[in-house]
Amino acid sequence: MKNKKVIYYNDELNDEFSTAKITPRVIDEHYRYKHSRFWNLCSIIIQNIISMPIKIGYAKIKFRIKYVGKEKLKECKNSGYFVYANHTQTFADTFIPSVAIFPKRNFLIVNPENISVKPFGWLVELLGAIPVPGNKGAMKNFLEELEDKVNRKYCITIYPEAHIWPYYTKIRPFKSVSFRYPVEYKKPVFCITNTYQKRGKKGNKVQIVSYIDGPFYADDSFQNTKEKKEDLRNRVYECMVERSRNSNVEVISYLKNEK
């Protein structure tokens, strides 16, 4: 594309290119992961009824989004599962999986910054955000909440790259730590790979094409959790890398700084 932006990076694992600068809340043992029945009712209404037309409309108008492989999700319609996706949009990433998964409820593991914007943090939580714990005291409550959600046959979306790189067309290396959840809870995994492709008669416009793959399951031939999560991570990563090759346009070019 003409006059495309160039971003220079140093570290694929840790560099962050979101423009938002937010002081995060402290997520400790006092943070409430579990809420009242009234809260949960409000969450369902906001998450899956009020906000869904906005999510669908924005995705279609802004990105002309297209899902490939959505039918694969039907195999696990009666089960909770985890979804792993690449992190390339500040706003759209909050609902791209939710639109694909609807009417199943989708929750997202997020950094504390996502629920720290006053006065709207509570609304982000109602929309399904589950913040990463900040200490051991909060970790126990966090894990109990994840297990409860998937046992209720909901979906939990994770962005294993952790940091937002807008319009990035490759898959950054990510750690296997978050794959402990599907391994421990014995739940299936899907991945959504968001790609950027040309559209329009002249090919001068961009759309998001999201590829859905899975389900992937932990391989019980491995004897311990570490080996299982590493294997699961590798299979998901390789699938996402292969799908990312379908991107055929760069809105932003990322170049590594030479030391």
Backbone hydrogen bonds in HBPLUS format (Angstrom, degrees):
<---DONOR---> <-ACCEPTOR-->    atom                        ^
c    i                          cat <-CA-CA->   ^        H-A-AA   ^      H-
h    n   atom  resd res      DA  || num        DHA   H-A  angle D-A-AA Bond
n    s   type  num  typ     dist DA aas  dist angle  dist       angle   num
A0253-SER N   A0005-LYS O   2.80 MM 248  6.22 165.3  1.83 162.6 163.0     1
A0007-ILE N   A0253-SER O   2.80 MM 246  6.16 162.8  1.82 161.9 167.1     2
A0255-LEU N   A0007-ILE O   2.87 MM 248  6.26 159.6  1.91 155.1 162.0     3
A0009-TYR N   A0255-LEU O   2.92 MM 246  6.25 151.3  2.01 143.9 152.4     4
A0257-ASN N   A0009-TYR O   2.84 MM 248  5.84 167.3  1.86 161.1 162.7     5
A0015-ASP N   A0011-ASP O   3.00 MM   4  5.45 161.4  2.04 149.7 152.0     6
A0017-PHE N   A0164-ILE O   3.18 MM 147  5.89 154.3  2.25 160.1 167.9     7
A0134-GLY N   A0027-ILE O   2.68 MM 107  4.95 148.2  1.78 152.2 153.2     8
A0031-TYR N   A0028-ASP O   3.02 MM   3  5.60 163.2  2.05 118.5 123.9     9
A0040-ASN N   A0036-SER O   3.03 MM   4  6.35 163.2  2.06 151.0 155.3    10
A0041-LEU N   A0037-ARG O   2.91 MM   4  6.12 148.5  2.01 144.8 153.3    11
A0042-CYS N   A0038-PHE O   2.97 MM   4  6.26 161.8  2.01 151.6 155.9    12
A0043-SER N   A0039-TRP O   2.84 MM   4  6.10 149.7  1.93 148.1 157.7    13
A0044-ILE N   A0040-ASN O   2.99 MM   4  6.23 156.3  2.05 145.4 150.3    14
A0045-ILE N   A0041-LEU O   3.11 MM   4  6.39 163.2  2.14 150.6 154.7    15
A0046-ILE N   A0042-CYS O   2.94 MM   4  6.12 166.7  1.96 152.6 156.1    16
A0047-GLN N   A0043-SER O   2.73 MM   4  5.60 162.2  1.76 150.5 156.9    17
A0048-ASN N   A0044-ILE O   2.95 MM   4  5.63 164.9  1.97 141.9 146.9    18
A0049-ILE N   A0045-ILE O   3.10 MM   4  5.06 134.7  2.31 123.0 130.6    19
A0050-ILE N   A0045-ILE O   2.83 MM   5  6.15 166.5  1.85 162.5 167.0    20
A0051-SER N   A0046-ILE O   3.05 MM   5  5.69 153.9  2.12 140.5 147.5    21
A0054-ILE N   A0051-SER O   3.06 MM   3  5.29 119.8  2.44 103.8 119.0    22
A0055-LYS N   A0051-SER O   2.96 MM   4  6.25 158.1  2.01 157.4 164.4    23
A0056-ILE N   A0052-MET O   2.93 MM   4  6.13 171.5  1.94 161.6 162.8    24
A0057-GLY N   A0053-PRO O   2.91 MM   4  5.90 162.5  1.94 142.1 147.8    25
A0058-TYR N   A0054-ILE O   2.91 MM   4  5.96 165.0  1.93 149.1 153.5    26
A0059-ALA N   A0055-LYS O   3.01 MM   4  6.12 165.5  2.03 149.2 153.5    27
A0060-LYS N   A0056-ILE O   3.04 MM   4  6.20 156.3  2.10 148.7 154.8    28
A0061-ILE N   A0057-GLY O   2.89 MM   4  5.96 167.0  1.91 153.9 158.0    29
A0062-LYS N   A0058-TYR O   2.83 MM   4  5.57 159.7  1.87 146.9 153.6    30
A0063-PHE N   A0059-ALA O   3.16 MM   4  5.41 144.7  2.29 119.7 130.2    31
A0065-ILE N   A0059-ALA O   3.26 MM   6  5.72 173.5  2.27 129.6 131.6    32
A0064-ARG N   A0060-LYS O   2.96 MM   4  4.18 129.3  2.23 106.1 115.1    33
A0208-ILE N   A0063-PHE O   3.10 MM 145  5.60 147.9  2.21 138.3 145.1    34
A0066-LYS N   A0208-ILE O   3.00 MM 142  6.48 146.7  2.11 151.9 161.9    35
A0210-SER N   A0066-LYS O   2.78 MM 144  6.14 157.0  1.83 162.5 169.9    36
A0068-VAL N   A0210-SER O   2.84 MM 142  6.11 163.5  1.87 157.9 158.7    37
A0212-ILE N   A0068-VAL O   2.82 MM 144  6.08 167.1  1.84 170.4 170.3    38
A0072-LYS N   A0069-GLY O   3.02 MM   3  5.71 160.3  2.06 119.7 125.3    39
A0073-LEU N   A0070-LYS O   3.18 MM   3  5.90 156.4  2.24 118.6 123.7    40
A0074-LYS N   A0071-GLU O   3.17 MM   3  5.70 153.2  2.25 111.9 118.9    41
A0075-GLU N   A0072-LYS O   3.29 MM   3  5.97 154.1  2.36 114.2 119.6    42
A0076-CYS N   A0073-LEU O   3.06 MM   3  5.76 152.6  2.14 117.4 124.1    43
A0077-LYS N   A0074-LYS O   3.20 MM   3  4.91 164.1  2.22 110.9 107.6    44
A0079-SER N   A0076-CYS O   3.06 MM   3  5.18 155.8  2.13 117.5 115.9    45
A0081-TYR N   A0154-TYR O   3.24 MM  73  6.83 143.1  2.38 138.8 147.8    46
A0156-ILE N   A0081-TYR O   3.04 MM  75  6.54 150.8  2.13 152.2 161.2    47
A0082-PHE N   A0188-PRO O   3.09 MM 106  6.50 164.7  2.11 153.7 157.0    48
A0190-PHE N   A0082-PHE O   2.84 MM 108  6.30 155.1  1.91 157.3 165.8    49
A0083-VAL N   A0156-ILE O   2.90 MM  73  6.17 157.9  1.95 144.4 147.2    50
A0158-ILE N   A0083-VAL O   2.73 MM  75  6.10 157.9  1.78 166.1 173.9    51
A0084-TYR N   A0190-PHE O   2.93 MM 106  6.41 151.6  2.01 144.4 152.2    52
A0192-ILE N   A0084-TYR O   2.83 MM 108  6.21 154.6  1.89 148.8 156.2    53
A0085-ALA N   A0158-ILE O   3.13 MM  73  6.56 151.0  2.22 155.0 162.6    54
A0165-TRP N   A0087-HIS O   3.22 MM  78  6.55 169.2  2.23 152.9 152.6    55
A0167-TYR N   A0088-THR O   3.01 MM  79  5.17 151.5  2.09 138.7 136.3    56
A0094-THR N   A0091-PHE O   3.05 MM   3  5.79 158.3  2.10 119.7 126.2    57
A0095-PHE N   A0092-ALA O   2.98 MM   3  5.65 162.2  2.01 118.7 124.3    58
A0096-ILE N   A0092-ALA O   2.95 MM   4  5.98 143.4  2.09 161.5 172.6    59
A0099-VAL N   A0095-PHE O   2.93 MM   4  6.08 157.1  1.98 163.1 165.0    60
A0100-ALA N   A0096-ILE O   3.41 MM   4  6.62 159.7  2.46 143.4 148.4    61
A0101-ILE N   A0097-PRO O   2.90 MM   4  6.05 152.4  1.97 153.4 161.6    62
A0102-PHE N   A0098-SER O   2.93 MM   4  5.83 140.2  2.09 143.1 151.6    63
A0104-LYS N   A0101-ILE O   3.16 MM   3  5.69 144.5  2.30 133.5 125.2    64
A0155-CYS N   A0105-ARG O   2.95 MM  50  6.18 167.3  1.96 163.3 167.0    65
A0107-PHE N   A0155-CYS O   2.84 MM  48  6.11 156.7  1.89 142.9 150.2    66
A0157-THR N   A0107-PHE O   2.63 MM  50  6.04 163.3  1.65 164.2 168.2    67
A0108-LEU N   A0128-GLY O   2.88 MM  20  5.99 157.3  1.93 137.4 143.6    68
A0130-ILE N   A0108-LEU O   2.72 MM  22  5.83 159.0  1.77 163.8 160.2    69
A0109-ILE N   A0157-THR O   3.05 MM  48  6.38 164.0  2.08 174.0 175.2    70
A0110-VAL N   A0130-ILE O   2.96 MM  20  5.86 158.0  2.01 130.0 135.8    71
A0132-VAL N   A0110-VAL O   2.88 MM  22  6.08 140.8  2.04 168.8 177.6    72
A0114-ASN N   A0111-ASN O   2.99 MM   3  5.85 152.0  2.07 127.1 132.6    73
A0115-ILE N   A0112-PRO O   3.14 MM   3  5.69 151.0  2.23 114.4 121.6    74
A0116-SER N   A0113-GLU O   3.13 MM   3  4.97 166.2  2.15 108.1 110.0    75
A0120-PHE N   A0117-VAL O   2.79 MM   3  5.70 124.8  2.09 128.1 141.9    76
A0121-GLY N   A0117-VAL O   2.94 MM   4  5.29 111.6  2.42 145.3 154.6    77
A0123-LEU N   A0120-PHE O   3.03 MM   3  5.24 124.9  2.34 101.4 115.7    78
A0124-VAL N   A0120-PHE O   3.20 MM   4  6.59 153.7  2.27 154.2 161.0    79
A0125-GLU N   A0121-GLY O   3.10 MM   4  6.43 151.6  2.19 146.5 154.4    80
A0126-LEU N   A0122-TRP O   2.94 MM   4  6.24 152.7  2.02 143.2 150.7    81
A0127-LEU N   A0123-LEU O   2.97 MM   4  6.24 137.2  2.16 140.6 152.3    82
A0129-ALA N   A0124-VAL O   3.24 MM   5  5.93 158.0  2.29 140.8 142.1    83
A0128-GLY N   A0125-GLU O   2.96 MM   3  5.26 160.3  2.00 108.9 114.7    84
A0138-ALA N   A0135-ASN O   3.20 MM   3  5.51 127.7  2.49 102.3 114.1    85
A0139-MET N   A0135-ASN O   3.09 MM   4  6.31 140.5  2.25 143.3 155.1    86
A0142-PHE N   A0138-ALA O   2.92 MM   4  6.13 156.3  1.98 154.5 162.3    87
A0143-LEU N   A0139-MET O   2.90 MM   4  6.12 165.9  1.92 159.3 160.9    88
A0144-GLU N   A0140-LYS O   3.09 MM   4  6.26 156.2  2.15 144.9 151.6    89
A0145-GLU N   A0141-ASN O   3.00 MM   4  6.18 148.0  2.11 142.2 150.6    90
A0146-LEU N   A0142-PHE O   3.03 MM   4  6.38 158.1  2.08 152.0 157.3    91
A0147-GLU N   A0143-LEU O   3.03 MM   4  6.21 168.8  2.04 150.8 153.8    92
A0148-ASP N   A0144-GLU O   2.98 MM   4  6.09 155.2  2.04 141.4 148.6    93
A0149-LYS N   A0145-GLU O   2.96 MM   4  6.16 157.9  2.01 150.0 155.5    94
A0150-VAL N   A0146-LEU O   3.09 MM   4  6.39 170.8  2.10 160.9 161.2    95
A0151-ASN N   A0147-GLU O   2.99 MM   4  6.04 148.5  2.09 144.0 153.2    96
A0152-ARG N   A0148-ASP O   3.07 MM   4  6.22 126.5  2.37 136.6 149.4    97
A0152-ARG N   A0149-LYS O   3.12 MM   3  5.17 137.8  2.31  96.4 108.4    98
A0154-TYR N   A0149-LYS O   3.15 MM   5  5.58 160.4  2.19 149.5 148.5    99
A0153-LYS N   A0150-VAL O   3.07 MM   3  4.99 153.6  2.15 103.2 106.8   100
A0162-ALA N   A0159-TYR O   2.91 MM   3  5.56 156.0  1.97 121.6 129.1   101
A0163-HIS N   A0161-GLU O   2.76 MM   2  5.68 143.3  1.90  96.9  92.7   102
A0168-TYR N   A0165-TRP O   3.16 MM   3  5.63 154.4  2.23 142.1 137.0   103
A0179-PHE N   A0176-SER O   2.92 MM   3  5.46 154.4  1.99 119.1 127.6   104
A0180-ARG N   A0177-VAL O   3.29 MM   3  5.96 163.2  2.32 117.1 119.5   105
A0184-GLU N   A0180-ARG O   2.81 MM   4  5.90 167.9  1.83 154.1 157.0   106
A0185-TYR N   A0181-TYR O   2.93 MM   4  5.96 163.5  1.95 156.4 161.3   107
A0186-LYS N   A0182-PRO O   2.90 MM   4  5.38 110.4  2.40 125.5 137.1   108
A0187-LYS N   A0182-PRO O   3.05 MM   5  4.81 152.0  2.13 128.6 137.3   109
A0189-VAL N   A0216-PHE O   2.89 MM  27  4.93 143.6  2.02 142.0 151.2   110
A0216-PHE N   A0189-VAL O   2.70 MM  27  4.93 154.8  1.76 142.1 151.1   111
A0191-CYS N   A0213-ASP O   2.93 MM  22  5.38 156.0  1.98 147.7 154.3   112
A0213-ASP N   A0191-CYS O   2.96 MM  22  5.38 160.1  2.00 154.5 160.6   113
A0193-THR N   A0211-TYR O   2.91 MM  18  5.12 158.2  1.95 143.8 149.3   114
A0211-TYR N   A0193-THR O   2.97 MM  18  5.12 164.3  1.99 138.6 138.5   115
A0195-THR N   A0209-VAL O   2.93 MM  14  5.24 159.7  1.97 137.1 143.8   116
A0209-VAL N   A0195-THR O   3.00 MM  14  5.24 156.9  2.06 135.4 142.9   117
A0248-ASN N   A0196-TYR O   3.02 MM  52  6.54 145.9  2.13 149.8 159.0   118
A0197-GLN N   A0207-GLN O   2.98 MM  10  5.48 168.9  1.99 160.2 163.2   119
A0207-GLN N   A0197-GLN O   2.91 MM  10  5.48 157.6  1.96 156.8 164.3   120
A0199-ARG N   A0205-LYS O   2.78 MM   6  5.08 141.3  1.93 134.2 135.4   121
A0205-LYS N   A0199-ARG O   3.19 MM   6  5.08 150.2  2.29 157.3 151.8   122
A0203-GLY N   A0200-GLY O   3.05 MM   3  4.88 148.3  2.15  97.4 107.2   123
A0222-PHE N   A0219-ASP O   3.22 MM   3  6.16 169.7  2.23 122.1 124.8   124
A0228-LYS N   A0224-ASN O   3.14 MM   4  6.40 159.0  2.19 150.3 156.7   125
A0229-LYS N   A0225-THR O   2.89 MM   4  6.07 167.8  1.91 160.3 162.1   126
A0230-GLU N   A0226-LYS O   3.08 MM   4  6.17 152.9  2.15 143.7 151.3   127
A0231-ASP N   A0227-GLU O   2.99 MM   4  6.11 160.8  2.03 146.4 151.6   128
A0232-LEU N   A0228-LYS O   2.94 MM   4  6.12 162.2  1.98 148.8 154.1   129
A0233-ARG N   A0229-LYS O   2.88 MM   4  5.91 160.1  1.92 141.1 147.2   130
A0234-ASN N   A0230-GLU O   2.95 MM   4  6.13 158.7  2.00 145.7 151.3   131
A0235-ARG N   A0231-ASP O   3.07 MM   4  6.33 158.1  2.12 150.9 155.7   132
A0236-VAL N   A0232-LEU O   3.09 MM   4  6.30 163.5  2.12 153.0 157.3   133
A0237-TYR N   A0233-ARG O   2.84 MM   4  5.96 164.3  1.86 154.0 159.2   134
A0238-GLU N   A0234-ASN O   2.95 MM   4  6.02 166.2  1.97 147.4 151.1   135
A0239-CYS N   A0235-ARG O   3.15 MM   4  6.23 152.5  2.23 138.2 145.5   136
A0240-MET N   A0236-VAL O   2.98 MM   4  6.23 159.6  2.02 152.4 157.8   137
A0241-VAL N   A0237-TYR O   2.89 MM   4  6.13 157.7  1.94 154.1 160.5   138
A0242-GLU N   A0238-GLU O   3.08 MM   4  6.22 159.1  2.12 142.6 147.9   139
A0243-ARG N   A0239-CYS O   3.01 MM   4  6.28 160.0  2.05 148.6 154.1   140
A0244-SER N   A0240-MET O   2.86 MM   4  5.99 150.5  1.95 146.5 154.8   141
A0245-ARG N   A0242-GLU O   3.31 MM   3  5.65 150.6  2.41 104.2 112.1   142
A0246-ASN N   A0243-ARG O   2.97 MM   3  5.82 167.0  1.99 125.2 128.5   143
A0247-SER N   A0244-SER O   3.09 MM   3  5.82 170.1  2.10 120.0 123.2   144
